[in-house]
Amino acid sequence: MYIDGASKGNPGPAGIGIVIYDGDDRLVGKVSSYIGKKTNNQAEYTALLRAIQLALYFKTRTLKIRSDSELVVRQLSGEYQVSNPNIKKLYERVLELKKQIPNIKIEHVMRNFN
């Protein structure tokens, strides 16, 4: 899965996008959604949450998520701390959901590859 979140303004109108590939790298689905007035980082985390929720719905046991948000990826790997209380709630929810997928990897990709 490839995920992205963006806002016009910070905060401002925001949306998310998710592109889903199967294990053979075949495109199987796309999701996009307006999520209201959010910051860019809230949008990135919301995209990640929705991606994990989709994977859980389809009972996925192995999942690779690629994001161009270095902040999100490094916070989840423990390299960066989470200090913003709004982000911390989303971060903690992601950690809860991640536990339900036995083999999950979240990795950073450059924006032009996302």
Phi and psi restraints in degrees (range 20) as a CNS / XPLOR table:
assign (resid 1 and name C) (resid 2 and name N)
       (resid 2 and name CA) (resid 2 and name C) 1.0 -112.5 20.0 2
assign (resid 2 and name N) (resid 2 and name CA)
       (resid 2 and name C) (resid 3 and name N) 1.0 136.0 20.0 2
assign (resid 2 and name C) (resid 3 and name N)
       (resid 3 and name CA) (resid 3 and name C) 1.0 -128.5 20.0 2
assign (resid 3 and name N) (resid 3 and name CA)
       (resid 3 and name C) (resid 4 and name N) 1.0 155.2 20.0 2
assign (resid 3 and name C) (resid 4 and name N)
       (resid 4 and name CA) (resid 4 and name C) 1.0 -157.4 20.0 2
assign (resid 4 and name N) (resid 4 and name CA)
       (resid 4 and name C) (resid 5 and name N) 1.0 151.3 20.0 2
assign (resid 4 and name C) (resid 5 and name N)
       (resid 5 and name CA) (resid 5 and name C) 1.0 -138.6 20.0 2
assign (resid 5 and name N) (resid 5 and name CA)
       (resid 5 and name C) (resid 6 and name N) 1.0 147.6 20.0 2
assign (resid 5 and name C) (resid 6 and name N)
       (resid 6 and name CA) (resid 6 and name C) 1.0 -152.0 20.0 2
assign (resid 6 and name N) (resid 6 and name CA)
       (resid 6 and name C) (resid 7 and name N) 1.0 154.6 20.0 2
assign (resid 6 and name C) (resid 7 and name N)
       (resid 7 and name CA) (resid 7 and name C) 1.0 -136.7 20.0 2
assign (resid 7 and name N) (resid 7 and name CA)
       (resid 7 and name C) (resid 8 and name N) 1.0 148.9 20.0 2
assign (resid 7 and name C) (resid 8 and name N)
       (resid 8 and name CA) (resid 8 and name C) 1.0 -100.2 20.0 2
assign (resid 8 and name N) (resid 8 and name CA)
       (resid 8 and name C) (resid 9 and name N) 1.0 99.3 20.0 2
assign (resid 8 and name C) (resid 9 and name N)
       (resid 9 and name CA) (resid 9 and name C) 1.0 101.1 20.0 2
assign (resid 9 and name N) (resid 9 and name CA)
       (resid 9 and name C) (resid 10 and name N) 1.0 167.0 20.0 2
assign (resid 9 and name C) (resid 10 and name N)
       (resid 10 and name CA) (resid 10 and name C) 1.0 -144.7 20.0 2
assign (resid 10 and name N) (resid 10 and name CA)
       (resid 10 and name C) (resid 11 and name N) 1.0 80.0 20.0 2
assign (resid 10 and name C) (resid 11 and name N)
       (resid 11 and name CA) (resid 11 and name C) 1.0 -86.3 20.0 2
assign (resid 11 and name N) (resid 11 and name CA)
       (resid 11 and name C) (resid 12 and name N) 1.0 167.0 20.0 2
assign (resid 11 and name C) (resid 12 and name N)
       (resid 12 and name CA) (resid 12 and name C) 1.0 -174.3 20.0 2
assign (resid 12 and name N) (resid 12 and name CA)
       (resid 12 and name C) (resid 13 and name N) 1.0 -175.3 20.0 2
assign (resid 12 and name C) (resid 13 and name N)
       (resid 13 and name CA) (resid 13 and name C) 1.0 -55.6 20.0 2
assign (resid 13 and name N) (resid 13 and name CA)
       (resid 13 and name C) (resid 14 and name N) 1.0 131.4 20.0 2
assign (resid 13 and name C) (resid 14 and name N)
       (resid 14 and name CA) (resid 14 and name C) 1.0 -132.3 20.0 2
assign (resid 14 and name N) (resid 14 and name CA)
       (resid 14 and name C) (resid 15 and name N) 1.0 157.4 20.0 2
assign (resid 14 and name C) (resid 15 and name N)
       (resid 15 and name CA) (resid 15 and name C) 1.0 -148.5 20.0 2
assign (resid 15 and name N) (resid 15 and name CA)
       (resid 15 and name C) (resid 16 and name N) 1.0 167.1 20.0 2
assign (resid 15 and name C) (resid 16 and name N)
       (resid 16 and name CA) (resid 16 and name C) 1.0 -130.0 20.0 2
assign (resid 16 and name N) (resid 16 and name CA)
       (resid 16 and name C) (resid 17 and name N) 1.0 158.5 20.0 2
assign (resid 16 and name C) (resid 17 and name N)
       (resid 17 and name CA) (resid 17 and name C) 1.0 -141.2 20.0 2
assign (resid 17 and name N) (resid 17 and name CA)
       (resid 17 and name C) (resid 18 and name N) 1.0 141.6 20.0 2
assign (resid 17 and name C) (resid 18 and name N)
       (resid 18 and name CA) (resid 18 and name C) 1.0 -136.0 20.0 2
assign (resid 18 and name N) (resid 18 and name CA)
       (resid 18 and name C) (resid 19 and name N) 1.0 130.7 20.0 2
assign (resid 18 and name C) (resid 19 and name N)
       (resid 19 and name CA) (resid 19 and name C) 1.0 -118.8 20.0 2
assign (resid 19 and name N) (resid 19 and name CA)
       (resid 19 and name C) (resid 20 and name N) 1.0 127.8 20.0 2
assign (resid 19 and name C) (resid 20 and name N)
       (resid 20 and name CA) (resid 20 and name C) 1.0 -112.6 20.0 2
assign (resid 20 and name N) (resid 20 and name CA)
       (resid 20 and name C) (resid 21 and name N) 1.0 128.5 20.0 2
assign (resid 20 and name C) (resid 21 and name N)
       (resid 21 and name CA) (resid 21 and name C) 1.0 -119.5 20.0 2
assign (resid 21 and name N) (resid 21 and name CA)
       (resid 21 and name C) (resid 22 and name N) 1.0 150.0 20.0 2
assign (resid 21 and name C) (resid 22 and name N)
       (resid 22 and name CA) (resid 22 and name C) 1.0 -86.1 20.0 2
assign (resid 22 and name N) (resid 22 and name CA)
       (resid 22 and name C) (resid 23 and name N) 1.0 -175.9 20.0 2
assign (resid 22 and name C) (resid 23 and name N)
       (resid 23 and name CA) (resid 23 and name C) 1.0 -63.7 20.0 2
assign (resid 23 and name N) (resid 23 and name CA)
       (resid 23 and name C) (resid 24 and name N) 1.0 -17.4 20.0 2
assign (resid 23 and name C) (resid 24 and name N)
       (resid 24 and name CA) (resid 24 and name C) 1.0 -100.4 20.0 2
assign (resid 24 and name N) (resid 24 and name CA)
       (resid 24 and name C) (resid 25 and name N) 1.0 16.9 20.0 2
assign (resid 24 and name C) (resid 25 and name N)
       (resid 25 and name CA) (resid 25 and name C) 1.0 61.4 20.0 2
assign (resid 25 and name N) (resid 25 and name CA)
       (resid 25 and name C) (resid 26 and name N) 1.0 30.9 20.0 2
assign (resid 25 and name C) (resid 26 and name N)
       (resid 26 and name CA) (resid 26 and name C) 1.0 -94.4 20.0 2
assign (resid 26 and name N) (resid 26 and name CA)
       (resid 26 and name C) (resid 27 and name N) 1.0 134.4 20.0 2
assign (resid 26 and name C) (resid 27 and name N)
       (resid 27 and name CA) (resid 27 and name C) 1.0 -65.2 20.0 2
assign (resid 27 and name N) (resid 27 and name CA)
       (resid 27 and name C) (resid 28 and name N) 1.0 124.9 20.0 2
assign (resid 27 and name C) (resid 28 and name N)
       (resid 28 and name CA) (resid 28 and name C) 1.0 -119.6 20.0 2
assign (resid 28 and name N) (resid 28 and name CA)
       (resid 28 and name C) (resid 29 and name N) 1.0 -12.2 20.0 2
assign (resid 28 and name C) (resid 29 and name N)
       (resid 29 and name CA) (resid 29 and name C) 1.0 -179.3 20.0 2
assign (resid 29 and name N) (resid 29 and name CA)
       (resid 29 and name C) (resid 30 and name N) 1.0 160.6 20.0 2
assign (resid 29 and name C) (resid 30 and name N)
       (resid 30 and name CA) (resid 30 and name C) 1.0 -137.9 20.0 2
assign (resid 30 and name N) (resid 30 and name CA)
       (resid 30 and name C) (resid 31 and name N) 1.0 143.3 20.0 2
assign (resid 30 and name C) (resid 31 and name N)
       (resid 31 and name CA) (resid 31 and name C) 1.0 -133.5 20.0 2
assign (resid 31 and name N) (resid 31 and name CA)
       (resid 31 and name C) (resid 32 and name N) 1.0 134.7 20.0 2
assign (resid 31 and name C) (resid 32 and name N)
       (resid 32 and name CA) (resid 32 and name C) 1.0 -140.9 20.0 2
assign (resid 32 and name N) (resid 32 and name CA)
       (resid 32 and name C) (resid 33 and name N) 1.0 148.8 20.0 2
assign (resid 32 and name C) (resid 33 and name N)
       (resid 33 and name CA) (resid 33 and name C) 1.0 -157.2 20.0 2
assign (resid 33 and name N) (resid 33 and name CA)
       (resid 33 and name C) (resid 34 and name N) 1.0 140.9 20.0 2
assign (resid 33 and name C) (resid 34 and name N)
       (resid 34 and name CA) (resid 34 and name C) 1.0 -79.8 20.0 2
assign (resid 34 and name N) (resid 34 and name CA)
       (resid 34 and name C) (resid 35 and name N) 1.0 134.3 20.0 2
assign (resid 34 and name C) (resid 35 and name N)
       (resid 35 and name CA) (resid 35 and name C) 1.0 -120.3 20.0 2
assign (resid 35 and name N) (resid 35 and name CA)
       (resid 35 and name C) (resid 36 and name N) 1.0 13.9 20.0 2
assign (resid 35 and name C) (resid 36 and name N)
       (resid 36 and name CA) (resid 36 and name C) 1.0 90.4 20.0 2
assign (resid 36 and name N) (resid 36 and name CA)
       (resid 36 and name C) (resid 37 and name N) 1.0 -160.2 20.0 2
assign (resid 36 and name C) (resid 37 and name N)
       (resid 37 and name CA) (resid 37 and name C) 1.0 -86.8 20.0 2
assign (resid 37 and name N) (resid 37 and name CA)
       (resid 37 and name C) (resid 38 and name N) 1.0 111.6 20.0 2
assign (resid 37 and name C) (resid 38 and name N)
       (resid 38 and name CA) (resid 38 and name C) 1.0 -142.3 20.0 2
assign (resid 38 and name N) (resid 38 and name CA)
       (resid 38 and name C) (resid 39 and name N) 1.0 166.0 20.0 2
assign (resid 38 and name C) (resid 39 and name N)
       (resid 39 and name CA) (resid 39 and name C) 1.0 -83.1 20.0 2
assign (resid 39 and name N) (resid 39 and name CA)
       (resid 39 and name C) (resid 40 and name N) 1.0 167.1 20.0 2
assign (resid 39 and name C) (resid 40 and name N)
       (resid 40 and name CA) (resid 40 and name C) 1.0 -59.9 20.0 2
assign (resid 40 and name N) (resid 40 and name CA)
       (resid 40 and name C) (resid 41 and name N) 1.0 -42.8 20.0 2
assign (resid 40 and name C) (resid 41 and name N)
       (resid 41 and name CA) (resid 41 and name C) 1.0 -67.7 20.0 2
assign (resid 41 and name N) (resid 41 and name CA)
       (resid 41 and name C) (resid 42 and name N) 1.0 -36.6 20.0 2
assign (resid 41 and name C) (resid 42 and name N)
       (resid 42 and name CA) (resid 42 and name C) 1.0 -62.8 20.0 2
assign (resid 42 and name N) (resid 42 and name CA)
       (resid 42 and name C) (resid 43 and name N) 1.0 -39.8 20.0 2
assign (resid 42 and name C) (resid 43 and name N)
       (resid 43 and name CA) (resid 43 and name C) 1.0 -64.9 20.0 2
assign (resid 43 and name N) (resid 43 and name CA)
       (resid 43 and name C) (resid 44 and name N) 1.0 -42.0 20.0 2
assign (resid 43 and name C) (resid 44 and name N)
       (resid 44 and name CA) (resid 44 and name C) 1.0 -61.4 20.0 2
assign (resid 44 and name N) (resid 44 and name CA)
       (resid 44 and name C) (resid 45 and name N) 1.0 -45.4 20.0 2
assign (resid 44 and name C) (resid 45 and name N)
       (resid 45 and name CA) (resid 45 and name C) 1.0 -66.4 20.0 2
assign (resid 45 and name N) (resid 45 and name CA)
       (resid 45 and name C) (resid 46 and name N) 1.0 -37.1 20.0 2
assign (resid 45 and name C) (resid 46 and name N)
       (resid 46 and name CA) (resid 46 and name C) 1.0 -64.8 20.0 2
assign (resid 46 and name N) (resid 46 and name CA)
       (resid 46 and name C) (resid 47 and name N) 1.0 -40.1 20.0 2
assign (resid 46 and name C) (resid 47 and name N)
       (resid 47 and name CA) (resid 47 and name C) 1.0 -60.3 20.0 2
assign (resid 47 and name N) (resid 47 and name CA)
       (resid 47 and name C) (resid 48 and name N) 1.0 -42.7 20.0 2
assign (resid 47 and name C) (resid 48 and name N)
       (resid 48 and name CA) (resid 48 and name C) 1.0 -64.0 20.0 2
assign (resid 48 and name N) (resid 48 and name CA)
       (resid 48 and name C) (resid 49 and name N) 1.0 -44.7 20.0 2
assign (resid 48 and name C) (resid 49 and name N)
       (resid 49 and name CA) (resid 49 and name C) 1.0 -58.7 20.0 2
assign (resid 49 and name N) (resid 49 and name CA)
       (resid 49 and name C) (resid 50 and name N) 1.0 -47.3 20.0 2
assign (resid 49 and name C) (resid 50 and name N)
       (resid 50 and name CA) (resid 50 and name C) 1.0 -63.2 20.0 2
assign (resid 50 and name N) (resid 50 and name CA)
       (resid 50 and name C) (resid 51 and name N) 1.0 -37.9 20.0 2
assign (resid 50 and name C) (resid 51 and name N)
       (resid 51 and name CA) (resid 51 and name C) 1.0 -63.1 20.0 2
assign (resid 51 and name N) (resid 51 and name CA)
       (resid 51 and name C) (resid 52 and name N) 1.0 -44.6 20.0 2
assign (resid 51 and name C) (resid 52 and name N)
       (resid 52 and name CA) (resid 52 and name C) 1.0 -66.8 20.0 2
assign (resid 52 and name N) (resid 52 and name CA)
       (resid 52 and name C) (resid 53 and name N) 1.0 -39.9 20.0 2
assign (resid 52 and name C) (resid 53 and name N)
       (resid 53 and name CA) (resid 53 and name C) 1.0 -61.2 20.0 2
assign (resid 53 and name N) (resid 53 and name CA)
       (resid 53 and name C) (resid 54 and name N) 1.0 -40.9 20.0 2
assign (resid 53 and name C) (resid 54 and name N)
       (resid 54 and name CA) (resid 54 and name C) 1.0 -62.0 20.0 2
assign (resid 54 and name N) (resid 54 and name CA)
       (resid 54 and name C) (resid 55 and name N) 1.0 -45.2 20.0 2
assign (resid 54 and name C) (resid 55 and name N)
       (resid 55 and name CA) (resid 55 and name C) 1.0 -60.7 20.0 2
assign (resid 55 and name N) (resid 55 and name CA)
       (resid 55 and name C) (resid 56 and name N) 1.0 -40.9 20.0 2
assign (resid 55 and name C) (resid 56 and name N)
       (resid 56 and name CA) (resid 56 and name C) 1.0 -66.5 20.0 2
assign (resid 56 and name N) (resid 56 and name CA)
       (resid 56 and name C) (resid 57 and name N) 1.0 -39.6 20.0 2
assign (resid 56 and name C) (resid 57 and name N)
       (resid 57 and name CA) (resid 57 and name C) 1.0 -58.8 20.0 2
assign (resid 57 and name N) (resid 57 and name CA)
       (resid 57 and name C) (resid 58 and name N) 1.0 -39.8 20.0 2
assign (resid 57 and name C) (resid 58 and name N)
       (resid 58 and name CA) (resid 58 and name C) 1.0 -91.6 20.0 2
assign (resid 58 and name N) (resid 58 and name CA)
       (resid 58 and name C) (resid 59 and name N) 1.0 12.6 20.0 2
assign (resid 58 and name C) (resid 59 and name N)
       (resid 59 and name CA) (resid 59 and name C) 1.0 56.7 20.0 2
assign (resid 59 and name N) (resid 59 and name CA)
       (resid 59 and name C) (resid 60 and name N) 1.0 40.7 20.0 2
assign (resid 59 and name C) (resid 60 and name N)
       (resid 60 and name CA) (resid 60 and name C) 1.0 -69.4 20.0 2
assign (resid 60 and name N) (resid 60 and name CA)
       (resid 60 and name C) (resid 61 and name N) 1.0 135.1 20.0 2
assign (resid 60 and name C) (resid 61 and name N)
       (resid 61 and name CA) (resid 61 and name C) 1.0 -105.4 20.0 2
assign (resid 61 and name N) (resid 61 and name CA)
       (resid 61 and name C) (resid 62 and name N) 1.0 -22.5 20.0 2
assign (resid 61 and name C) (resid 62 and name N)
       (resid 62 and name CA) (resid 62 and name C) 1.0 -130.1 20.0 2
assign (resid 62 and name N) (resid 62 and name CA)
       (resid 62 and name C) (resid 63 and name N) 1.0 129.7 20.0 2
assign (resid 62 and name C) (resid 63 and name N)
       (resid 63 and name CA) (resid 63 and name C) 1.0 -145.4 20.0 2
assign (resid 63 and name N) (resid 63 and name CA)
       (resid 63 and name C) (resid 64 and name N) 1.0 131.4 20.0 2
assign (resid 63 and name C) (resid 64 and name N)
       (resid 64 and name CA) (resid 64 and name C) 1.0 -118.3 20.0 2
assign (resid 64 and name N) (resid 64 and name CA)
       (resid 64 and name C) (resid 65 and name N) 1.0 122.5 20.0 2
assign (resid 64 and name C) (resid 65 and name N)
       (resid 65 and name CA) (resid 65 and name C) 1.0 -114.5 20.0 2
assign (resid 65 and name N) (resid 65 and name CA)
       (resid 65 and name C) (resid 66 and name N) 1.0 132.1 20.0 2
assign (resid 65 and name C) (resid 66 and name N)
       (resid 66 and name CA) (resid 66 and name C) 1.0 -115.8 20.0 2
assign (resid 66 and name N) (resid 66 and name CA)
       (resid 66 and name C) (resid 67 and name N) 1.0 131.2 20.0 2
assign (resid 66 and name C) (resid 67 and name N)
       (resid 67 and name CA) (resid 67 and name C) 1.0 -135.2 20.0 2
assign (resid 67 and name N) (resid 67 and name CA)
       (resid 67 and name C) (resid 68 and name N) 1.0 145.5 20.0 2
assign (resid 67 and name C) (resid 68 and name N)
       (resid 68 and name CA) (resid 68 and name C) 1.0 -90.7 20.0 2
assign (resid 68 and name N) (resid 68 and name CA)
       (resid 68 and name C) (resid 69 and name N) 1.0 6.4 20.0 2
assign (resid 68 and name C) (resid 69 and name N)
       (resid 69 and name CA) (resid 69 and name C) 1.0 -89.3 20.0 2
assign (resid 69 and name N) (resid 69 and name CA)
       (resid 69 and name C) (resid 70 and name N) 1.0 100.1 20.0 2
assign (resid 69 and name C) (resid 70 and name N)
       (resid 70 and name CA) (resid 70 and name C) 1.0 -61.7 20.0 2
assign (resid 70 and name N) (resid 70 and name CA)
       (resid 70 and name C) (resid 71 and name N) 1.0 -36.2 20.0 2
assign (resid 70 and name C) (resid 71 and name N)
       (resid 71 and name CA) (resid 71 and name C) 1.0 -59.0 20.0 2
assign (resid 71 and name N) (resid 71 and name CA)
       (resid 71 and name C) (resid 72 and name N) 1.0 -51.4 20.0 2
assign (resid 71 and name C) (resid 72 and name N)
       (resid 72 and name CA) (resid 72 and name C) 1.0 -60.9 20.0 2
assign (resid 72 and name N) (resid 72 and name CA)
       (resid 72 and name C) (resid 73 and name N) 1.0 -48.3 20.0 2
assign (resid 72 and name C) (resid 73 and name N)
       (resid 73 and name CA) (resid 73 and name C) 1.0 -62.5 20.0 2
assign (resid 73 and name N) (resid 73 and name CA)
       (resid 73 and name C) (resid 74 and name N) 1.0 -42.9 20.0 2
assign (resid 73 and name C) (resid 74 and name N)
       (resid 74 and name CA) (resid 74 and name C) 1.0 -73.6 20.0 2
assign (resid 74 and name N) (resid 74 and name CA)
       (resid 74 and name C) (resid 75 and name N) 1.0 -31.3 20.0 2
assign (resid 74 and name C) (resid 75 and name N)
       (resid 75 and name CA) (resid 75 and name C) 1.0 -66.5 20.0 2
assign (resid 75 and name N) (resid 75 and name CA)
       (resid 75 and name C) (resid 76 and name N) 1.0 -41.7 20.0 2
assign (resid 75 and name C) (resid 76 and name N)
       (resid 76 and name CA) (resid 76 and name C) 1.0 -70.9 20.0 2
assign (resid 76 and name N) (resid 76 and name CA)
       (resid 76 and name C) (resid 77 and name N) 1.0 -25.2 20.0 2
assign (resid 76 and name C) (resid 77 and name N)
       (resid 77 and name CA) (resid 77 and name C) 1.0 -86.1 20.0 2
assign (resid 77 and name N) (resid 77 and name CA)
       (resid 77 and name C) (resid 78 and name N) 1.0 -6.7 20.0 2
assign (resid 77 and name C) (resid 78 and name N)
       (resid 78 and name CA) (resid 78 and name C) 1.0 90.2 20.0 2
assign (resid 78 and name N) (resid 78 and name CA)
       (resid 78 and name C) (resid 79 and name N) 1.0 0.3 20.0 2
assign (resid 78 and name C) (resid 79 and name N)
       (resid 79 and name CA) (resid 79 and name C) 1.0 -72.4 20.0 2
assign (resid 79 and name N) (resid 79 and name CA)
       (resid 79 and name C) (resid 80 and name N) 1.0 -34.3 20.0 2
assign (resid 79 and name C) (resid 80 and name N)
       (resid 80 and name CA) (resid 80 and name C) 1.0 -116.0 20.0 2
assign (resid 80 and name N) (resid 80 and name CA)
       (resid 80 and name C) (resid 81 and name N) 1.0 146.4 20.0 2
assign (resid 80 and name C) (resid 81 and name N)
       (resid 81 and name CA) (resid 81 and name C) 1.0 -84.0 20.0 2
assign (resid 81 and name N) (resid 81 and name CA)
       (resid 81 and name C) (resid 82 and name N) 1.0 157.9 20.0 2
assign (resid 81 and name C) (resid 82 and name N)
       (resid 82 and name CA) (resid 82 and name C) 1.0 -107.5 20.0 2
assign (resid 82 and name N) (resid 82 and name CA)
       (resid 82 and name C) (resid 83 and name N) 1.0 112.2 20.0 2
assign (resid 82 and name C) (resid 83 and name N)
       (resid 83 and name CA) (resid 83 and name C) 1.0 -109.9 20.0 2
assign (resid 83 and name N) (resid 83 and name CA)
       (resid 83 and name C) (resid 84 and name N) 1.0 -27.5 20.0 2
assign (resid 83 and name C) (resid 84 and name N)
       (resid 84 and name CA) (resid 84 and name C) 1.0 -71.5 20.0 2
assign (resid 84 and name N) (resid 84 and name CA)
       (resid 84 and name C) (resid 85 and name N) 1.0 123.8 20.0 2
assign (resid 84 and name C) (resid 85 and name N)
       (resid 85 and name CA) (resid 85 and name C) 1.0 -62.2 20.0 2
assign (resid 85 and name N) (resid 85 and name CA)
       (resid 85 and name C) (resid 86 and name N) 1.0 -33.6 20.0 2
assign (resid 85 and name C) (resid 86 and name N)
       (resid 86 and name CA) (resid 86 and name C) 1.0 -68.7 20.0 2
assign (resid 86 and name N) (resid 86 and name CA)
       (resid 86 and name C) (resid 87 and name N) 1.0 -38.7 20.0 2
assign (resid 86 and name C) (resid 87 and name N)
       (resid 87 and name CA) (resid 87 and name C) 1.0 -72.6 20.0 2
assign (resid 87 and name N) (resid 87 and name CA)
       (resid 87 and name C) (resid 88 and name N) 1.0 -36.6 20.0 2
assign (resid 87 and name C) (resid 88 and name N)
       (resid 88 and name CA) (resid 88 and name C) 1.0 -58.5 20.0 2
assign (resid 88 and name N) (resid 88 and name CA)
       (resid 88 and name C) (resid 89 and name N) 1.0 -39.1 20.0 2
assign (resid 88 and name C) (resid 89 and name N)
       (resid 89 and name CA) (resid 89 and name C) 1.0 -61.8 20.0 2
assign (resid 89 and name N) (resid 89 and name CA)
       (resid 89 and name C) (resid 90 and name N) 1.0 -45.0 20.0 2
assign (resid 89 and name C) (resid 90 and name N)
       (resid 90 and name CA) (resid 90 and name C) 1.0 -66.4 20.0 2
assign (resid 90 and name N) (resid 90 and name CA)
       (resid 90 and name C) (resid 91 and name N) 1.0 -42.8 20.0 2
assign (resid 90 and name C) (resid 91 and name N)
       (resid 91 and name CA) (resid 91 and name C) 1.0 -57.7 20.0 2
assign (resid 91 and name N) (resid 91 and name CA)
       (resid 91 and name C) (resid 92 and name N) 1.0 -47.9 20.0 2
assign (resid 91 and name C) (resid 92 and name N)
       (resid 92 and name CA) (resid 92 and name C) 1.0 -64.2 20.0 2
assign (resid 92 and name N) (resid 92 and name CA)
       (resid 92 and name C) (resid 93 and name N) 1.0 -36.4 20.0 2
assign (resid 92 and name C) (resid 93 and name N)
       (resid 93 and name CA) (resid 93 and name C) 1.0 -66.3 20.0 2
assign (resid 93 and name N) (resid 93 and name CA)
       (resid 93 and name C) (resid 94 and name N) 1.0 -40.9 20.0 2
assign (resid 93 and name C) (resid 94 and name N)
       (resid 94 and name CA) (resid 94 and name C) 1.0 -59.9 20.0 2
assign (resid 94 and name N) (resid 94 and name CA)
       (resid 94 and name C) (resid 95 and name N) 1.0 -45.3 20.0 2
assign (resid 94 and name C) (resid 95 and name N)
       (resid 95 and name CA) (resid 95 and name C) 1.0 -60.1 20.0 2
assign (resid 95 and name N) (resid 95 and name CA)
       (resid 95 and name C) (resid 96 and name N) 1.0 -40.7 20.0 2
assign (resid 95 and name C) (resid 96 and name N)
       (resid 96 and name CA) (resid 96 and name C) 1.0 -60.8 20.0 2
assign (resid 96 and name N) (resid 96 and name CA)
       (resid 96 and name C) (resid 97 and name N) 1.0 -48.2 20.0 2
assign (resid 96 and name C) (resid 97 and name N)
       (resid 97 and name CA) (resid 97 and name C) 1.0 -68.9 20.0 2
assign (resid 97 and name N) (resid 97 and name CA)
       (resid 97 and name C) (resid 98 and name N) 1.0 -36.5 20.0 2
assign (resid 97 and name C) (resid 98 and name N)
       (resid 98 and name CA) (resid 98 and name C) 1.0 -56.9 20.0 2
assign (resid 98 and name N) (resid 98 and name CA)
       (resid 98 and name C) (resid 99 and name N) 1.0 -33.7 20.0 2
assign (resid 98 and name C) (resid 99 and name N)
       (resid 99 and name CA) (resid 99 and name C) 1.0 -61.9 20.0 2
assign (resid 99 and name N) (resid 99 and name CA)
       (resid 99 and name C) (resid 100 and name N) 1.0 -21.8 20.0 2
assign (resid 99 and name C) (resid 100 and name N)
       (resid 100 and name CA) (resid 100 and name C) 1.0 -86.0 20.0 2
assign (resid 100 and name N) (resid 100 and name CA)
       (resid 100 and name C) (resid 101 and name N) 1.0 -6.6 20.0 2
assign (resid 100 and name C) (resid 101 and name N)
       (resid 101 and name CA) (resid 101 and name C) 1.0 -113.6 20.0 2
assign (resid 101 and name N) (resid 101 and name CA)
       (resid 101 and name C) (resid 102 and name N) 1.0 115.2 20.0 2
assign (resid 101 and name C) (resid 102 and name N)
       (resid 102 and name CA) (resid 102 and name C) 1.0 -57.1 20.0 2
assign (resid 102 and name N) (resid 102 and name CA)
       (resid 102 and name C) (resid 103 and name N) 1.0 -39.5 20.0 2
assign (resid 102 and name C) (resid 103 and name N)
       (resid 103 and name CA) (resid 103 and name C) 1.0 -128.8 20.0 2
assign (resid 103 and name N) (resid 103 and name CA)
       (resid 103 and name C) (resid 104 and name N) 1.0 92.4 20.0 2
assign (resid 103 and name C) (resid 104 and name N)
       (resid 104 and name CA) (resid 104 and name C) 1.0 -124.3 20.0 2
assign (resid 104 and name N) (resid 104 and name CA)
       (resid 104 and name C) (resid 105 and name N) 1.0 136.0 20.0 2
assign (resid 104 and name C) (resid 105 and name N)
       (resid 105 and name CA) (resid 105 and name C) 1.0 -132.4 20.0 2
assign (resid 105 and name N) (resid 105 and name CA)
       (resid 105 and name C) (resid 106 and name N) 1.0 131.6 20.0 2
assign (resid 105 and name C) (resid 106 and name N)
       (resid 106 and name CA) (resid 106 and name C) 1.0 -119.0 20.0 2
assign (resid 106 and name N) (resid 106 and name CA)
       (resid 106 and name C) (resid 107 and name N) 1.0 120.0 20.0 2
assign (resid 106 and name C) (resid 107 and name N)
       (resid 107 and name CA) (resid 107 and name C) 1.0 -129.5 20.0 2
assign (resid 107 and name N) (resid 107 and name CA)
       (resid 107 and name C) (resid 108 and name N) 1.0 154.2 20.0 2
assign (resid 107 and name C) (resid 108 and name N)
       (resid 108 and name CA) (resid 108 and name C) 1.0 -86.5 20.0 2
assign (resid 108 and name N) (resid 108 and name CA)
       (resid 108 and name C) (resid 109 and name N) 1.0 138.2 20.0 2
assign (resid 108 and name C) (resid 109 and name N)
       (resid 109 and name CA) (resid 109 and name C) 1.0 -129.1 20.0 2
assign (resid 109 and name N) (resid 109 and name CA)
       (resid 109 and name C) (resid 110 and name N) 1.0 151.7 20.0 2
assign (resid 109 and name C) (resid 110 and name N)
       (resid 110 and name CA) (resid 110 and name C) 1.0 -65.4 20.0 2
assign (resid 110 and name N) (resid 110 and name CA)
       (resid 110 and name C) (resid 111 and name N) 1.0 149.9 20.0 2
assign (resid 110 and name C) (resid 111 and name N)
       (resid 111 and name CA) (resid 111 and name C) 1.0 -53.3 20.0 2
assign (resid 111 and name N) (resid 111 and name CA)
       (resid 111 and name C) (resid 112 and name N) 1.0 -40.0 20.0 2
assign (resid 111 and name C) (resid 112 and name N)
       (resid 112 and name CA) (resid 112 and name C) 1.0 -71.0 20.0 2
assign (resid 112 and name N) (resid 112 and name CA)
       (resid 112 and name C) (resid 113 and name N) 1.0 -9.3 20.0 2
assign (resid 112 and name C) (resid 113 and name N)
       (resid 113 and name CA) (resid 113 and name C) 1.0 -103.8 20.0 2
assign (resid 113 and name N) (resid 113 and name CA)
       (resid 113 and name C) (resid 114 and name N) 1.0 3.0 20.0 2
